[in-house]
Amino acid sequence: MLEKYRQSTPTSNELFKRALRLFAGGVNHNIRTFGLVHSGAYPPFMRAGKGSHVWDVDGNEYVDWWMAHYSAILGHSHPRVMKAISAQLMNGCHLGTLNEQQVVFGEKLQEAIPSMARMRFCSTGSEATMYAVRLARLHTGKPLVAKALGGWHGGNDTLAYHLKYPFNDEPFYNGVSFDFNDRDSVDNMIKKHGNDLAAIIVEPVLGAGGGIPPEPGFLPHLREITKAHDILLIFDEIVTGFRLRYGSAGKELFGVEPDLTTLGKIAAGGMPLGVYGGREDVMSLAAPGAERGRWVGGGTFSAHPLTMAAGAATLDQLRSMRGEYDALNKRGDRFRVRVNEVFEKIGVNALATGFGSIVFIHWFKHRLDSRPLTGGNIGEALNHDRLDLFQSLLLEEGVLGYHGLGAASFAHSDGDIEKTLRAIETVSRKMQTIKE
Ligand SMILES: Cc1ncc(COP(=O)(O)O)c(C=O)c1O
C-alpha cells in the first residue's frame, strides 16, 4: 500500500523517524498526520508553498487544499503579505509593548466587522475562544457553555469536548452540547441547562463537525433563544471570517449578529492570531482593573508586530478583492457538486459537504440519507479508516487535503480543480479494489 508515495518521499520518511523520537506521535498538531500514520506510512514534510501549490522536502509538488488549516485564502506566499512581514522584521521581531500596527490592523477589522465594538488580540484561535467564554461567564455570572456536537474551537480545556462520535469519550468539563441544525436538541438543552448557561458558541458553518451550512432559521433560532435566556451568543468565525465574504459570515450572509465573535487564521494571512471581540459592555470586563477575580487576556506574543503587519496587508488585499468572493464561493459550490457526481457515478459511500469555498469530503460506513445534515448524523456515519486511506492515496496523485480536502483559495486555478477531480476519481476507483 502507498508504494508510490513511499518511493517518492524518502526524506520525509527519515525526518518522521527523527520526529517520532521528539514529538508525541511525531507531530505538533494531531491533524498533521493526514491519516498517513493510520495507513502505516508517515506524513509528508513540506518545504515551500506558492499560490495553491506546496512542495515537499523531496521536491514533490502537490495541489494544496489544506492551505495552512484554511488560513491561506490569498494563496501561499502572497507578495503583498510577504513584503509587509519583511518590512516589519527590519524593525526587530517583538518588543512586548504597544505598537502602531495593532491600532492599524484593529481599525481595519472593526471597519469590516462593526459588531466588534471592542476587541482583544491573542496568538491563537484556541486562546480567543477560551477568553470569549471566560468573558461570557463573567458577564452573566453563569458557569456552563454549550457547543455543537463535533464542533472544534481549539484545544483549550474550556471547549475541547464532544469532538468525535459517540461524543462521550472526552471529559465533560463545564460544557454541554447540542446538535447543529437540530432545533429540538437546542430547545431540550436550554430546558435542562438554560439557567446555568453563560454562552452558546458555534460556527456559522459547522467546520470540523462536518462542513455543514446552517439550515434556514437555525442561526436566528439560536439568536432568539439566547436572548430570551440571558445567554451570550458567540460566533466562532476563525474559519468562516474573511473566507465567505470580506468580514464575518454571521451577520451579512446569515442575518444574525452575535454578542461576541472570534477570529484567527485568514485574518492575519497565516501568521499566528486569535481575536475576540464584540459588545462593549462584555469586552470591558477584559480591561485592567475590571477582572472581578478572573484575569482575561494576556500573552507574551499578543499583538505581535509581524502578525499585525501581515494582518493589515492581508485585509488590504482582500478588501480590494471583495467583489471576487461570490465567484470563489460559486466555484466551491460547483466543485462540490462535481465531486458528488463522481462519487455517485462510481457508487461509493462518500459525500462532499461545505459551503462556498469550504470543501469537506466524508467517507461513510453506510449510506447517509438523514436530512438535514447535523454534526450528530454525520459523526455517527463516518468511516475514519476509509477517510484516512482516501487522503493518503490522494497524495500519490499530487493532492494534499485534510477533512477529506479543505478549501479553495483565490489562487486555485481551473487546472488545479480539474486535476483534483481526476485524482478523486482515480482514488475512489482504487478504493473499491481495497477491502475495508
Ligand atoms: C472554528 C475554529 N475555532 C478555533 C480554532 C483554534 O484555532 P487555533 O488552531 O489557532 O488555536 C480552530 C482551528 O482549527 C477552528 O477551526
The ligand as a MOL file (V3000), in Angstrom:
LIG
                    3D

  0  0  0     0  0            999 V3000
M  V30 BEGIN CTAB
M  V30 COUNTS 16 16 0 0 0
M  V30 BEGIN ATOM
M  V30 1 C -13.5110 27.0560 14.2390 0
M  V30 2 C -12.1930 27.0160 14.9400 0
M  V30 3 N -12.0730 27.6090 16.1230 0
M  V30 4 C -10.9050 27.6270 16.7880 0
M  V30 5 C -9.7900 27.0080 16.2700 0
M  V30 6 C -8.4910 27.0230 17.0420 0
M  V30 7 O -7.5870 27.8770 16.4400 0
M  V30 8 P -6.0140 27.6660 16.6590 0
M  V30 9 O -5.6540 26.3790 15.9660 0
M  V30 10 O -5.3860 28.8650 16.0520 0
M  V30 11 O -5.7790 27.5660 18.1240 0
M  V30 12 C -9.8680 26.3730 15.0410 0
M  V30 13 C -8.6750 25.7220 14.4650 0
M  V30 14 O -8.7450 24.8770 13.6230 0
M  V30 15 C -11.0990 26.3660 14.3460 0
M  V30 16 O -11.2400 25.7490 13.1820 0
M  V30 END ATOM
M  V30 BEGIN BOND
M  V30 1 1 1 2
M  V30 2 1 2 3
M  V30 3 2 2 15
M  V30 4 2 3 4
M  V30 5 1 4 5
M  V30 6 1 5 6
M  V30 7 2 5 12
M  V30 8 1 6 7
M  V30 9 1 7 8
M  V30 10 2 8 9
M  V30 11 1 8 10
M  V30 12 1 8 11
M  V30 13 1 12 13
M  V30 14 1 12 15
M  V30 15 2 13 14
M  V30 16 1 15 16
M  V30 END BOND
M  V30 END CTAB
M  END
